[in-house]
């Protein structure tokens, strides 16, 4: 027996154990267009209507602006555009089959082939080729929540673990979400065949095929994904699955009627055969503004206008031809942009270390540089529960707070990121919808205050008694840490005479991290904390094992980066995601920090379907995180791009991975 819940009664309180997919080095892990939009965001979607300028007088600093649930197609009309635009990007795509790879290089091109289907601007989602996002707070939009019962032997999602389990007895009052997605009129493949709901269902079948290298988390939690009619698909979750982004569970349509190299239709072929067929990996059919004309290996991909583009009656796209030229070296690409050999230089090649050269070329009117405060944020992790014999200095909350007050993050932003980003207070930036409601946008938690840092350490009993510049514990100090989700604690001693000396580990060969750590080392010396710097190969630093530096908690301080997307990455710091043998050392909470109240609030927020109700829960969880500071957020990295001065409607966005997301609006007037 089902009974429909009204929106006002919906408050799902469940536990999320499936952690957000994060990457150790998220700049190398990019969105997989074949997944649903939220799956893309959990891995790496780099994200409103960000205002981009085209004047050569000054570089464009892009900061997020609000965007709604549906795509707003407003843009500057382009008159008499040049017919051809050349994009310089770093790498050649491995494949253009959406379930065959996830390189940013492919995404640059695929944005011309597949329009949307759902965009991810400004830490939110917007419908593109579907009429609207089906949200329960929008009556009649296609979303429902019902309470259902399951019989023994049926699958459901356990409320506490959020894992799929089989019922051993009858279960009642389990929430079940249904969402319907309706295609806009006129969306058509490049051969004139309409895009249908069956094309999206076919895509879902391939995504969930065991031979497709895709996440199966959503597949396992899906009751059905079916075509209701020619334009409408319906996703239904299994009972108990309270996916907070259910309204993005739409699969990018695939041209099931396209013929492979053997003459078979795509929907008559296996997932393995499709992934190996160049008709699908190098010449996929398009419903977007452009289609593939040619692919010259190791040199370029050329796209031409798609005459059947669903927005063609608006005069789109403005360009006739787009060429993606592969130029891996950053200085070579910048030189090509300045010389006019390419019209756009992408973020995967240009870097903030080229700021002076970019500024010089901008001052001469040769280029327009763009700077976007991105979704990849640098941070320094404390080790609260070392697994080896080291003294747990990071276990002391006051030590962590003193280090935070003693770190000059403003100078890191101004000098290392050229002032093009902001200090980050928590695991989401101030432009994020889940940012703590009690913080003003420009307010800095732990503002640089070395005198306050010294005062805290003095009160703890860390003083430089021997005058060597390094503080020592003047008496035994004991710090208490929580060790598991039950709230059990243990005391970790710091014996008298222990110097306040820590080793900071990070990856080698990274100029930005070297500059950051050297400044941090000097900041700490100023407050009497000794920092030894140790740069390691990435495979050593990120090794996932009991002996791994981070996962095995065999470090004092560690600097690296995480990725923030539309869904706040609260799961990074859950008690049950501390790396251990129980989770095969894949847990992401390498700090060893555990706070049951944080877990309760964050997990409740993560499974609360109505955003207005989730926001205060996220805020409270972040208040705990910022107070206890197991991690010192530093800054969001800057994404750097450049265009010729005459490129129109170039609008890179923090949470959209590739700047080509709106390429149908791009134009080029070389004389401007």
URURBEL-V712748 format. One record per residue. RES is the residue in one small letter. PSI is psi in degrees with one decimal (NA if undefined). BURIAL is + if it has 24 or more other C-alpha atoms within 12 Angstrom, else -. D_LAST is the distance of its C-alpha to the last C-alpha in whole Angstrom. Layout:
# URURBEL-V712748
<<RES;PSI;BURIAL;D_LAST> <RES;PSI;BURIAL;D_LAST>>
This chain:
# URURBEL-V712748
<<x;125.3;-;66> <x;146.8;-;63> <x;131.1;-;62> <x;131.2;-;59> <x;137.2;-;57> <x;157.3;-;56> <x;-37.6;-;52> <x;-19.0;-;54> <x;0.3;-;57> <x;109.5;+;54> <x;89.6;+;55> <x;121.7;+;55> <x;101.9;+;56> <x;175.3;+;56> <x;132.7;+;56> <x;117.7;+;53> <x;-12.2;+;54> <x;105.9;+;51> <x;150.6;+;49> <x;136.1;+;45> <x;115.4;+;44> <x;161.9;+;42> <x;139.1;+;41> <x;-41.0;+;42> <x;78.4;+;39> <x;-18.0;+;37> <x;-16.0;+;34> <x;-8.2;+;35> <x;112.6;+;37> <x;171.8;+;34> <x;140.9;+;34> <x;106.9;+;36> <x;-17.3;+;35> <x;-19.7;+;38> <x;166.4;+;40> <x;164.8;+;40> <x;-39.4;+;37> <x;-34.1;+;39> <x;-37.3;+;41> <x;-45.4;+;37> <x;-35.6;+;37> <x;-32.6;+;40> <x;-80.0;+;39> <x;80.7;+;35> <x;111.1;+;33> <x;NA;+;30> <x;NA;+;29> <x;-131.6;+;26> <x;81.7;+;24> <x;134.7;+;22> <x;118.0;+;19> <x;134.1;+;16> <x;164.3;+;13> <x;-7.1;+;9> <x;142.8;+;9> <x;-3.6;+;9> <x;-31.5;-;12> <x;148.2;+;15> <x;159.3;+;16> <x;117.7;+;17> <x;114.0;+;20> <x;121.7;+;21> <x;146.9;+;25> <x;147.5;+;27> <x;156.5;+;27> <x;147.7;+;30> <x;151.4;+;30> <x;-166.0;+;32> <x;-26.6;+;35> <x;145.3;+;32> <x;131.7;+;29> <x;118.2;-;27> <x;14.6;+;24> <x;140.0;-;22> <x;168.3;+;18> <x;118.1;-;15> <x;141.6;-;15> <x;124.7;+;12> <x;133.5;-;12> <x;49.2;-;12> <x;148.9;+;11> <x;148.5;+;12> <x;-26.6;-;15> <x;137.2;+;16> <x;136.3;+;15> <x;125.7;+;17> <x;127.4;+;19> <x;118.4;+;21> <x;162.9;+;24> <x;-47.8;+;27> <x;156.6;+;30> <x;135.4;+;31> <x;145.7;+;32> <x;-32.6;+;36> <x;152.8;+;36> <x;11.2;+;34> <x;125.7;+;37> <x;-17.9;+;37> <x;20.9;+;41> <x;3.4;+;40> <x;166.1;+;38> <x;35.2;+;36> <x;144.0;+;34> <x;-33.0;+;30> <x;-39.1;+;29> <x;-37.8;+;30> <x;-38.8;+;29> <x;-39.2;+;25> <x;-42.5;+;26> <x;-23.8;+;29> <x;-21.3;+;26> <x;-21.6;+;25> <x;-43.3;+;29> <x;113.5;+;31> <x;108.0;+;29> <x;-123.7;+;30> <x;-22.0;+;33> <x;130.7;+;33> <x;164.8;+;30> <x;61.4;+;31> <x;146.7;+;29> <x;47.7;+;30> <x;34.8;+;33> <x;-178.0;+;34> <x;147.0;+;34> <x;136.4;+;32> <x;137.7;+;33> <x;-71.6;+;31> <x;-1.5;+;33> <x;154.2;+;36> <x;-38.8;+;37> <x;162.2;+;38> <x;129.3;+;39> <x;98.4;+;43> <x;139.6;+;44> <x;-28.1;+;47> <x;-11.9;+;46> <x;96.4;-;44> <x;133.2;-;47> <x;5.8;-;47> <x;-8.1;-;44> <x;11.2;+;46> <x;138.0;+;48> <x;154.2;+;51> <x;122.7;+;54> <x;154.4;+;57> <x;127.9;+;60> <x;168.9;+;62> <x;151.6;+;65> <x;148.9;+;66> <x;162.1;-;69> <x;137.7;-;70> <x;-12.6;-;68> <x;153.8;-;65> <x;145.8;+;62> <x;169.3;+;60> <x;124.9;+;58> <x;134.0;+;60> <x;-37.7;+;59> <x;-43.1;+;60> <x;-18.6;-;58> <x;22.0;+;56> <x;152.6;+;57> <x;126.1;+;58> <x;167.0;+;62> <x;129.2;-;65> <x;132.4;-;67> <x;-8.9;-;71> <x;169.8;-;72> <x;135.1;-;70> <x;138.5;+;67> <x;165.8;-;66> <x;47.3;-;64> <x;129.7;+;61> <x;141.5;+;57> <x;124.8;+;56> <x;138.5;+;52> <x;136.2;+;51> <x;132.2;+;47> <x;138.3;+;46> <x;127.9;+;42> <x;125.1;+;41> <x;144.8;+;38> <x;160.0;+;36> <x;142.3;-;36> <x;-0.9;+;35> <x;121.2;+;34> <x;143.7;+;35> <x;163.4;+;35> <x;-15.2;+;33> <x;8.8;-;36> <x;-3.9;-;37> <x;129.9;-;39> <x;143.9;+;39> <x;133.9;+;39> <x;169.8;+;42> <x;-33.7;+;44> <x;-29.5;+;46> <x;-36.1;+;43> <x;-39.1;+;42> <x;-41.1;+;46> <x;-40.6;+;46> <x;-41.9;+;43> <x;-37.9;+;45> <x;-43.5;+;48> <x;-42.3;+;47> <x;-34.8;+;45> <x;-2.5;+;49> <x;137.2;-;50> <x;-20.8;-;52> <x;-2.6;-;51> <x;131.0;+;47> <x;67.3;-;46> <x;159.7;+;45> <x;139.0;+;46> <x;11.5;-;49> <x;-50.6;+;49> <x;-38.1;+;48> <x;-44.9;+;50> <x;-19.0;+;53> <x;16.4;+;53> <x;125.0;+;52> <x;-47.7;+;55> <x;156.1;+;53> <x;107.0;+;49> <x;160.6;+;50> <x;122.5;+;49> <x;-39.5;-;50> <x;-167.6;-;48> <x;-30.4;-;46> <x;-10.8;+;43> <x;128.6;+;45> <x;153.6;+;46> <x;124.3;+;48> <x;132.9;+;48> <x;127.8;+;52> <x;159.0;+;52> <x;156.4;+;56> <x;136.1;+;58> <x;-12.1;+;57> <x;106.4;+;54> <x;72.5;+;52> <x;115.8;+;48> <x;-14.7;+;46> <x;39.7;+;43> <x;-28.8;+;45> <x;1.0;+;42> <x;6.9;+;40> <x;57.2;+;43> <x;136.4;+;41> <x;134.8;+;40> <x;122.2;+;37> <x;146.1;+;39> <x;147.8;+;39> <x;83.1;+;40> <x;-20.4;+;44> <x;-9.2;+;44> <x;139.8;+;42> <x;138.9;-;44> <x;-176.3;+;44> <x;-19.8;-;45> <x;-1.3;-;49> <x;-2.7;-;48> <x;146.0;-;49> <x;151.0;-;47> <x;-40.0;+;46> <x;3.0;+;48> <x;2.5;-;51> <x;158.2;+;50> <x;163.0;-;51> <x;-38.9;+;48> <x;-44.3;-;49> <x;-39.0;+;48> <x;-45.1;+;45> <x;-19.5;+;44> <x;-2.6;+;45> <x;122.5;+;44> <x;-18.9;-;40> <x;-30.7;+;40> <x;-28.3;+;39> <x;-24.2;+;38> <x;-17.5;+;35> <x;48.7;+;35> <x;144.4;+;35> <x;150.0;+;35> <x;144.4;+;32> <x;8.3;+;32> <x;-166.7;+;28> <x;-22.1;+;25> <x;162.0;+;25> <x;160.6;+;28> <x;129.0;+;29> <x;-49.7;+;29> <x;156.0;-;30> <x;111.1;+;31> <x;110.5;-;31> <x;138.1;-;33> <x;9.9;-;32> <x;-62.5;-;29> <x;164.2;+;27> <x;130.8;+;27> <x;130.3;+;25> <x;147.8;+;25> <x;160.7;+;24> <x;136.3;+;24> <x;109.7;+;27> <x;-18.4;+;28> <x;13.6;+;31> <x;136.6;+;28> <x;-13.2;+;30> <x;21.7;+;27> <x;-31.3;-;26> <x;-9.2;-;27> <x;3.3;-;24> <x;16.9;+;21> <x;151.3;+;21> <x;163.1;+;20> <x;-28.9;+;17> <x;152.5;+;17> <x;-35.3;+;19> <x;138.2;+;20> <x;128.6;+;20> <x;126.1;+;21> <x;107.6;+;23> <x;133.8;+;23> <x;111.3;+;26> <x;103.1;+;26> <x;-32.1;+;28> <x;129.7;-;28> <x;-43.4;+;26> <x;-36.1;-;25> <x;-41.2;-;24> <x;-43.2;+;22> <x;-40.5;+;20> <x;-39.1;+;20> <x;-37.8;+;19> <x;-45.0;+;16> <x;-37.8;+;15> <x;-11.3;-;16> <x;12.3;+;13> <x;-24.7;+;17> <x;157.6;+;16> <x;-19.9;+;13> <x;134.4;+;15> <x;126.6;+;18> <x;165.6;+;21> <x;-22.7;+;24> <x;-3.9;+;27> <x;-53.0;+;25> <x;156.4;+;24> <x;155.5;+;26> <x;-20.5;+;26> <x;-13.4;+;28> <x;14.5;+;25> <x;-44.9;+;23> <x;-44.7;-;24> <x;-39.1;+;22> <x;-43.3;+;19> <x;-38.9;+;19> <x;-45.2;-;19> <x;-35.5;+;16> <x;-41.8;+;14> <x;-28.2;-;15> <x;1.7;-;14> <x;17.5;+;10> <x;-30.3;+;11> <x;167.0;+;11> <x;110.4;+;12> <x;149.8;+;16> <x;137.2;+;18> <x;123.7;+;21> <x;125.9;+;24> <x;111.0;+;27> <x;-166.3;+;29> <x;-5.2;+;32> <x;120.3;+;34> <x;132.2;+;36> <x;147.1;+;38> <x;160.1;+;42> <x;122.3;+;45> <x;139.3;+;48> <x;148.7;+;52> <x;107.5;+;55> <x;-26.0;+;57> <x;78.1;+;60> <x;141.6;+;60> <x;-10.0;+;62> <x;-159.8;-;63> <x;5.3;-;65> <x;153.5;+;63> <x;133.4;+;63> <x;70.8;+;61> <x;-32.8;+;59> <x;-10.1;+;56> <x;-18.4;+;59> <x;115.7;+;59> <x;-39.8;+;57> <x;-33.7;+;57> <x;-44.4;+;56> <x;-42.2;+;53> <x;-38.6;+;52> <x;-43.5;+;53> <x;-38.9;+;50> <x;-47.0;+;48> <x;-27.6;+;48> <x;0.1;+;48> <x;122.0;+;45> <x;77.7;+;42> <x;-27.3;+;39> <x;-40.4;+;37> <x;-35.8;+;37> <x;-44.2;+;36> <x;-47.5;+;33> <x;-39.0;-;32> <x;-36.8;-;33> <x;-34.8;+;33> <x;13.4;+;30> <x;29.2;+;28> <x;14.5;+;28> <x;12.7;+;26> <x;-166.8;+;29> <x;159.0;+;32> <x;139.6;+;36> <x;129.9;+;38> <x;-30.9;+;41> <x;-166.8;+;42> <x;3.0;+;41> <x;148.2;+;38> <x;170.0;+;36> <x;-12.4;+;35> <x;-6.9;+;33> <x;143.4;+;35> <x;-22.7;+;37> <x;8.7;+;41> <x;142.0;+;40> <x;130.1;+;43> <x;-18.5;-;43> <x;6.5;-;45> <x;131.2;-;42> <x;152.9;-;40> <x;-37.9;-;36> <x;7.6;-;36> <x;136.5;-;40> <x;120.7;+;41> <x;136.0;+;44> <x;52.8;+;46> <x;150.5;+;44> <x;115.8;+;44> <x;79.5;+;48> <x;-29.8;+;50> <x;-39.0;-;53> <x;-38.8;-;53> <x;-45.4;+;53> <x;-40.5;+;56> <x;-43.0;-;58> <x;-45.5;+;58> <x;-36.0;+;59> <x;-46.1;+;62> <x;-31.1;-;63> <x;-23.3;+;63> <x;15.4;+;65> <x;111.6;+;63> <x;154.3;+;63> <x;79.9;+;63> <x;-29.4;-;67> <x;2.8;-;67> <x;20.6;-;64> <x;4.8;-;62> <x;-4.0;-;59> <x;128.2;+;59> <x;148.3;+;61> <x;153.8;+;64> <x;122.0;+;66> <x;-13.5;-;69> <x;171.2;-;70> <x;135.2;-;70> <x;137.6;+;67> <x;130.9;+;67> <x;143.1;+;64> <x;132.9;+;64> <x;151.0;+;62> <x;132.1;+;62> <x;-17.3;+;63> <x;175.4;-;62> <x;-12.1;-;61> <x;-11.2;-;65> <x;4.8;-;64> <x;139.8;-;67> <x;164.7;-;66> <x;154.9;-;67> <x;132.7;-;68> <x;121.6;+;66> <x;147.5;+;68> <x;105.0;+;66> <x;150.7;-;69> <x;138.9;-;70> <x;-8.9;-;68> <x;123.4;+;65> <x;148.5;+;62> <x;74.7;+;59> <x;127.3;+;57> <x;153.7;+;55> <x;131.3;+;53> <x;119.0;+;50> <x;144.2;+;49> <x;-177.2;+;45> <x;149.6;+;43> <x;163.2;-;43> <x;19.3;-;40> <x;108.3;-;38> <x;-40.7;-;36> <x;-42.9;+;35> <x;-34.2;+;39> <x;-44.3;+;40> <x;-41.8;-;38> <x;-46.2;+;39> <x;-34.4;+;43> <x;-40.3;+;43> <x;-41.6;+;42> <x;-43.1;+;44> <x;-43.3;+;47> <x;-41.3;+;47> <x;-43.6;+;47> <x;-38.2;+;50> <x;-33.8;+;52> <x;-21.6;+;51> <x;10.2;+;53> <x;21.2;+;56> <x;126.9;+;55> <x;127.7;+;55> <x;122.1;+;52> <x;132.4;+;52> <x;133.0;+;49> <x;110.6;+;50> <x;130.0;+;47> <x;156.2;+;48> <x;144.6;-;47> <x;-38.9;-;45> <x;-25.5;-;48> <x;-46.0;-;50> <x;-40.1;+;49> <x;13.3;+;48> <x;129.1;+;51> <x;87.9;+;53> <x;174.9;+;57> <x;-26.2;+;59> <x;-2.5;-;59> <x;147.2;+;55> <x;-50.4;+;54> <x;-56.3;+;52> <x;-30.4;+;54> <x;0.9;+;57> <x;55.2;+;56> <x;55.6;+;57> <x;165.8;+;55> <x;-55.2;+;54> <x;142.1;+;51> <x;129.0;+;48> <x;128.0;+;44> <x;-164.7;+;42> <x;146.2;+;39> <x;169.9;+;40> <x;131.8;+;37> <x;138.3;+;37> <x;-160.2;+;36> <x;-41.5;+;37> <x;122.0;+;40> <x;135.3;+;42> <x;52.4;+;43> <x;-27.9;+;46> <x;-13.2;+;48> <x;-24.5;+;48> <x;26.1;+;50> <x;147.2;+;53> <x;-41.0;+;57> <x;2.8;+;57> <x;17.1;+;54> <x;127.0;+;55> <x;135.9;+;56> <x;172.9;+;59> <x;-30.5;-;61> <x;-31.9;-;61> <x;23.6;-;58> <x;31.7;-;58> <x;24.6;+;56> <x;-5.6;+;53> <x;145.4;+;53> <x;-7.8;+;50> <x;70.7;+;51> <x;-7.0;+;52> <x;-24.6;+;53> <x;7.1;+;56> <x;137.9;+;55> <x;124.6;+;57> <x;104.2;+;57> <x;-33.0;+;59> <x;-37.8;+;57> <x;-48.2;+;54> <x;-45.5;+;55> <x;-48.0;+;56> <x;-44.5;+;53> <x;-41.2;+;51> <x;-35.7;+;52> <x;-42.1;+;53> <x;-41.5;+;49> <x;-17.6;+;48> <x;16.7;+;50> <x;120.7;+;50> <x;-28.5;+;48> <x;119.5;+;47> <x;-41.3;+;44> <x;-29.0;-;45> <x;-26.2;+;49> <x;-33.9;+;47> <x;-50.4;+;45> <x;-28.1;+;48> <x;-44.4;+;50> <x;-39.6;+;47> <x;-46.4;+;47> <x;-39.7;+;50> <x;-41.7;+;50> <x;-30.5;+;47> <x;-42.0;+;49> <x;-45.9;+;52> <x;-45.1;+;50> <x;-32.3;+;48> <x;-46.2;+;52> <x;-20.3;+;53> <x;62.8;+;50> <x;-17.4;+;51> <x;136.5;+;47> <x;101.0;+;45> <x;140.2;+;42> <x;-71.5;+;39> <x;158.7;+;35> <x;136.7;+;33> <x;151.4;+;31> <x;132.1;+;27> <x;132.4;+;25> <x;130.0;+;22> <x;166.5;+;19> <x;150.7;+;16> <x;164.2;+;13> <x;149.5;+;10> <x;-25.7;+;7> <x;4.2;+;5> <x;129.5;+;9> <x;147.2;+;10> <x;31.8;+;14> <x;109.9;+;15> <x;70.3;+;18> <x;152.0;+;21> <x;146.2;+;24> <x;-43.5;+;27> <x;9.8;+;29> <x;125.6;+;28> <x;-42.7;+;28> <x;142.5;+;25> <x;-8.2;+;22> <x;12.2;+;21> <x;-29.3;+;24> <x;38.9;+;21> <x;-21.7;+;19> <x;-21.4;+;20> <x;-11.8;+;17> <x;146.3;+;15> <x;173.6;+;12> <x;119.4;+;9> <x;97.0;+;6> <x;-24.8;-;6> <x;-7.4;-;4> <x;NA;-;0>>
